[in-house]
Amino acid sequence: MVETPFDATIRVADVTDAESFEAAEKPAMVKLWLDLGDESRQSAAQLGYRYEPDELVGTQVLCVTDLGSVRIAGFESEALTIGVPGEDGTPVLVTPERHVPPGGALY
């Protein structure tokens, strides 16, 4: 676990699978399965406003990997997928400009 936001590790991951997450209380949640090169993680993110789950598979995302995990409607979310608000206020994923090896840390 990190002590301050400056201790957080942000890594790039390949999305290997994604599906809608209707059981979550928040709207437009999507389950993501992430490949970080040396390990796999799961993440739940409010991406359904802008993205269809099947179009997320094969994309790269940035995620925080050392915040611990949280259980959301029975799903263990182990990484915080990073997005920023678009013009309409819904999340837009933060992604590398070019394809990079999964697992690399932001510096």
Secondary structure, DSSP 8 states (H G I E B T S, - for coil): --SSGGG--EEEEEEEEEEE-TTSSSTT-EEEEEE-SS-EEEEEE--TTT--HHHHTT-EEEEE-SS--EEETTEEE-SEE-EEE-TTSSEEE---SS---TT-B--
